[in-house]
């Protein structure tokens, strides 16, 4: 085992290394969500707008870029949750040895983050299987093909797929619960990233916390606007 490998393994095994990796993967997720949200909100710009966007994504890098992004996102998420679980187990051991109120509160907070994180992971796997791999539905069928101005042949009708998907009560309720948990997670995680990376001070603590809440609220409202508009207000059904 060479020096670089030992250094990497030592960093991975250390609590400081795990916290830094949790923060870095958290930053990646924080940056991903607004971009994903903006693309999805094209639903409200009309059928052609979101179908054009979906076609561009699937043609990017000859179709390979979108799958690299998906695999990368899942990897980042799994690493983020795995390290969070490991840190929580260490904190739990420490809290048993040193029964300090602050340590106990931190351990409880971390445990809540774990369960919300695991729920979010389950939702993302379901979300990908539902809308991306399209398991258990007919979204790959001819009924979900449509024309697009400026393009020869048919393209996938992502607009209709989203409308039909969010017209299902069970799908939408699961989506609402998962997004709500995600944004609760984000509100806490946003501030934690700054603290872990040494970018938070006593003067900036309140501002960072408020920014985290505002960020989480915008993400929550944005992602829920689509299923709510479809299921409760009949958007796209006419």
N, C-alpha and C positions, 0 to 999 in steps of 0.2 A: 504494500500500500504506500503510494507516494505521498509527499507532503501536502499537495493540493487536495487529494482525496480525503486525507485525515482532517484537513482544515474545514472542508465542506461538511463532513460528517459531524465534526465537533460543533460547527455552527448550527446544523440541523438539530442536534441533540440538546443544545443549550436553550434555556428559557428565553434569553435575550434574542437568540437567533429565531426561535419560533415566533416570538412577538413581532419581530421585524418582518418576517415572511407573512404573517397574518395581516399586518398593516399594508404591505406592498400588494398582496393579492386583493385586499379590500379596496385599495386605490384603483386597481384594474377594474373591479366590479363597479365602483362608483363612476368611473369614466365611461364604462360600457352602457349603462342604463339610459342616460339621456339620449345617446345616439340611437339606441334601439327604440326608445319611445318616440322620437321624432319621426323615424321611419314608419312606425305603426300608426301614428296620427294622420298619415297620408290617407288613411281610410276615409276621413272626413272631406278630403279634397276630391273624392270621386273614384269611381272604378278604375279609370285609366291611370290615374296618378299612382295609386298603390300597386297596381299590376305592373306598371312600367318600372317602379322601384324594385319590386320583387324580381322581375326579369333581369334587371341590371345586376342585382346581387348574385343571382344564380349563373350569370354569364361571366362574372368577374373572375379572372384567372382561369378561364375555361371551366368554370364550375368548381374549381378546387378551393378558391379563397373562402367561400362561405363555410365549407366543411372544416377547413383549418381553423376558422374563427370559432365554430361551434365546439370543436374538440378542445381548443385552447380555453374557451370559457368554462367548459365542464371540468377541465383539469385544474384551472385556477380555483373554481368553486370547491372541488373535492379537497384540494390542498388546504384551502382556507378553513373548511369545516374540520378536517382531520387534525390540523394543528390546534384549532380552538378546543377540540375535545381533549387533546393531550395536555394543553395548558390548564384546562379546568380540572382534570384529574390531579395534576400537580398542586394546584391551588387548594383542592379538597384535602389532600394529604397535609399541606401546610396549615390549613385552618384547623385540622384536628390536633396538630402539635401546638399551635399558637392561636388560642381562641380569642382573637382580637376582633371587636365589632366591625371595623373597617374591612378586615380580611374576610369575615363571614358575609358581609354585604356584597363584596366583590365576587365571592364564590357563587352566591345566589344569582347575581346578575349574569355571570358567565354561563351558569346552567340554563337560564332562560334563553340566552343567545344560542346555545347549542340546539335546544329543541326547536326554536324558530328556524335555525339554519337547516336542520334536518328536514323540516317540513317544506322549506323553500326548495331544497335539493330534490325532494320527492316531486314537488310541483313542476320543477324545470324538466325532470325526466319525463313526466306525464305530458307536459306542454310540447316537448320536442316530439314525442311519439304521436301526439294528437295532430299537431299542425305541420310538423316537418317530415317525419317518417310516415305519418298518416296511417297509423295502425288502428284497426277497428272502425274504420269509416270508409266512405267511397270518394274521398276528396281527390283521389288520383283518377277518377272516372271521367268519362267524356262530358258529363254534366257540368264539370268544373273546368271546361275549356272555353276560351273566349277569344275574340279578335282584339287587336290593339293597333291603333292608327300608326302607320309607318313601319309596321312589321308584317312579314309574310307568315302565313300559317297561324295556328292557334297558340295561345299562351295560357298558362295556368291562371284561373280566376281567383286570385287571393282574396279579393274583395268579397266575393260570394262565399268563399270558404270561411272567412272571419264572421260574416253575418250569420251563416248557418251554425257555426260553432258556438257563438255566443247567444244564439237563440235557445240553446239547451240550458235549462235551469240548473242542472247538476254541474255542468262545466263552468257556468258563470259563477255560481256560489263558491266553488272550489277556487276559482280564479280570484274572487274578491277576498276570500280568507287568506290566500297565499300572498297576495299583493299587500294586504294590510299587515301581515306578519313581516314581510320583507321590509316595509317602510318603517315599522317599529325597530327592526334590526338596524336599518340604515341610520336612523336618528341617533342611536347609541354608537354605532360603528364609526360614523363620520367624526365624532369628537375623539374617539379612541385612536383613530389613525394619527391625528395631530399630536396626541399625547405620546404615543409610542415612538414616533419619529422625532420627538423633541421640538415640535413646532408650536406647542401650546404653553402659554404663560398664564399667570394669574390675571393679568390685564386683558388678555385675549380670550380667556376661558368662556366668558358669557357670550361674546360675539360668535365664537366657534359653535357653541351649543345652539344658539339661535339659528345660525347658518345651517347646521345639521337638521334642525327641525323643519326649516323652510325647504331645504332640498328634499327631505323625505316627503313633505306634504305635496310638493310639486310632482314628484314621481308618482305618489299615490293617486292624486287627482287625475294626472295624465293617463295612467294605465287603466284606471277604473272608468274613465269617461267613455271608452269604447264599448265594453260589455254592458254598462248601464244604459247607454244610448240605444243599443241594439235590443236588449231584453226588455227594458221597461218603457222605452219610448218608440220602439218599432223602427229604428233607423235601418235603412237598407231593405226593408221588407216590401216597399212599394215599387 
